[in-house]
């Protein structure tokens, strides 16, 4: 799970964030799609797990849960492309 460029936050923190994120993503996933079968680096929209409108819900979740201010930092859809990238974003916001 912790690859190159993913050193911020402890392993325990990152695992907790991953579990919380997965719980949230399960509320958004399309019927017939399984988050359990998706690797952390696989695209959430590209895999068909969620649609592009769900990205707005992910932004709201990240703002509410982790205090990430997308108004100040800007919105880069690539930072929400996969579970791994979202975890990197959370990690960066905690440092």
C-alpha positions in Angstrom: 0.0 0.0 0.0 2.8 2.5 0.8 4.7 2.9 -2.4 7.2 5.6 -3.5 5.9 9.0 -2.8 3.6 7.8 -0.1 5.6 8.3 3.0 3.4 10.9 4.8 1.3 9.7 7.7 2.0 6.5 9.6 1.1 3.1 8.3 -1.6 2.9 11.0 -3.0 6.3 9.9 -3.0 5.4 6.3 -4.7 2.0 7.0 -7.4 3.8 9.0 -7.9 6.4 6.3 -8.2 3.6 3.7 -10.8 1.7 5.8 -12.8 4.9 6.2 -12.5 5.8 2.5 -13.6 2.3 1.5 -16.6 2.5 3.8 -17.6 5.8 2.1 -16.9 4.6 -1.5 -19.2 1.6 -0.9 -22.0 4.0 -0.5 -21.2 5.4 -4.0 -20.3 2.3 -6.0 -22.5 1.3 -8.8 -24.6 -1.9 -8.5 -22.7 -5.0 -9.7 -19.3 -3.4 -9.1 -17.1 -4.4 -6.2 -14.6 -2.2 -4.4 -13.0 -5.3 -2.9 -11.8 -6.4 -6.4 -10.2 -3.0 -7.2 -6.6 -2.3 -6.4 -5.6 0.9 -4.7 -3.9 2.2 -7.9 -6.8 1.4 -10.2 -9.0 4.2 -11.5 -12.3 4.6 -9.7 -14.2 6.1 -12.6 -12.2 4.2 -15.3 -13.1 0.9 -13.6 -16.8 1.8 -13.6 -17.0 1.6 -9.8 -18.3 5.1 -9.6 -19.4 7.7 -12.1 -17.8 11.2 -12.6 -20.7 12.8 -10.5 -19.5 10.8 -7.5 -16.3 12.8 -7.6 -18.3 15.8 -6.2 -19.4 13.6 -3.3 -15.8 12.5 -2.7 -14.8 16.2 -2.6 -17.5 17.0 0.0 -16.5 13.9 2.0 -12.8 15.0 2.0 -13.7 18.5 3.0 -16.0 17.5 5.8 -13.9 14.6 7.1 -10.4 15.8 6.7 -10.8 19.6 6.3 -9.2 19.6 2.9 -10.0 23.0 1.3 -10.4 22.5 -2.4 -11.3 26.2 -2.8 -7.8 27.1 -1.6 -5.9 24.2 -3.2 -7.8 23.9 -6.4 -9.5 20.8 -7.8 -7.4 18.3 -9.7 -9.5 15.3 -10.8 -6.3 13.3 -11.1 -5.9 13.5 -7.3 -9.2 11.6 -7.0 -8.5 9.1 -9.7 -7.7 6.1 -7.4 -7.8 5.1 -3.7 -4.1 5.5 -3.5 -4.2 9.1 -4.9 -7.0 10.0 -2.5 -4.9 8.6 0.4 -1.9 10.6 -0.7 -4.1 13.8 -0.7 -5.3 13.0 2.8 -1.8 12.4 3.9 -0.5 15.7 2.4 -3.4 17.6 4.1 -2.4 16.1 7.5 1.2 17.2 7.4 
